[in-house]
């Protein structure tokens, strides 16, 4: 029974970790391009899922449509965040954009709270079904999230390495001044990065809403924290790293909970982060230990 | 005398005549009562409903002639409401701010984790010159964790006694559903109320009534993944699953139980979850869940109060219903104790209200008479409700 439970915990954690991976990808992509952290990313993602839920309630439509609407809303929110928190803020000061996005995070959370009175909202199930093997079971919706995370990685890597937009984005990331000299519009590329990550975030927010079955402002802080942990463990700027780290954090969370209980669970996840910061500060896929 | 001067003189004479003929109206005073609770953050709905209930009750009293003060004049109740964000430091800060105004009573807070430290900054024993604690009456409507009013003689509560409610529920279940023998608990570990209710109330009274405790699963207020906990419930295969958690995680756990095909014969919920939030979050999964509550629109008074609160954009439940009752109780106390509501009698008025509240042995509530204990707590009448078709319906009235 112990082995079955342990395997089940690992599988559940890995699958649920896909939701963290999706959020982590957004954090890491913005960092990869602009070398900045967008603290409002998870809040905007949850906000986009709320927007989709509202629109679906208003005009009707199948549950899967909420994913597309949320992606569109996420893109809009991403652009708004770029304009309000990055476009006119001095990028040379690393604290400036950090604080502006923290402010946006709090604002987004309060907007959600005030528009919903903080009440949890039922979220439609996009994918149903459970693979039931007696004592062992696998949730279909989490497998869907898992597949989506892998697809997101493939699409983003394709965008970055096989398209003109990707080349421009990488140029901006590596040499912003040189990129401008060859005619790449810096602000345009940065704005596009925020739109793309925002769309991914909205999609992720809707998937998370569907996987949890609910939307609540309570999701915002844990997703932000998990997103940041995943970004650090995966390596700032590494998309495959974010995926692996998301799965790892989800699995670690569930396994620690299984062995040590819910009250100690987060202590061990934080310890995991600490271990990476000390022994592998560059993240999972870094070749060398880079420390001061 | 020109016509404008004549008109002005007439107006002056008329004004003087009216004011001398209506002394009471001219002297109508404000009785300031200050509500405080969560108006932001994830428990904002509690604050919204409490504020609406307080305003609705005050409006009703004011329309019916107001409150008779100690010198025979009529007073009008004015409600302020402050946000404490369900945060202990902010709750204490807000209370200190309210106490520095002409407000006579503080009504709140929403959260038990605010109430407990807040009561600690009040003067413990009345008249203790060595205790520099705040001398300001607090009458709590929502924070429900058991036994908090005994912390200070300035603290009073109009919250239901969960011990009595769940004891009655398990006794009733034992009598009417003899096939139910075992129980599995689910508890939100990091919230004072839900934790206390499972460990000190549900678990204890269930065991006392002969139900076998088959285990318990724990989670945190903001958790989203309940796979481990639902699996524990599945394995326990108990007849009853009791969920001591607030709506967000109650719904999360119910949904996961559904996914894993766990179908207990009965689900029992936490008092605070007998609200719209639960139905909005998971009406289908919460179908048939039973929760004891101290409010349901079962009497004409309760129905009228619910309608009035709705006009102030609030919903009456066991918490906001208590806020509504508090205003009515305070009206009686103010009238009975001869409160003056003058700017130079604020502290004396607060002391009178405190004395009046401490003397109460029973109060009239929306669904019946509540008893008052010497420790400042209420023993309120209650009902068992269950979720049916997306609504809360009365399942059983233990007083009948």
Interface residues (C-beta under 8 A of the other chain):
Chain A: X5 X8 X9 X12 X13 X16 X110 X113 X114 X117 X118 X119 X120 X121 X122 X130 X132 X137 X139 X208 X211 X212 X213 X214 X216 X217 X218 X219 X221 X222 X253 X254 X257 X258 X261 X262 X263
Chain B: X40 X41 X42 X43 X44 X45 X48 X189 X190 X218 X219 X220 X221 X222 X223 X224 X225 X227 X228 X231 X247 X248 X251 X252 X255 X259 X260 X261 X276 X277 X280 X281 X282 X283
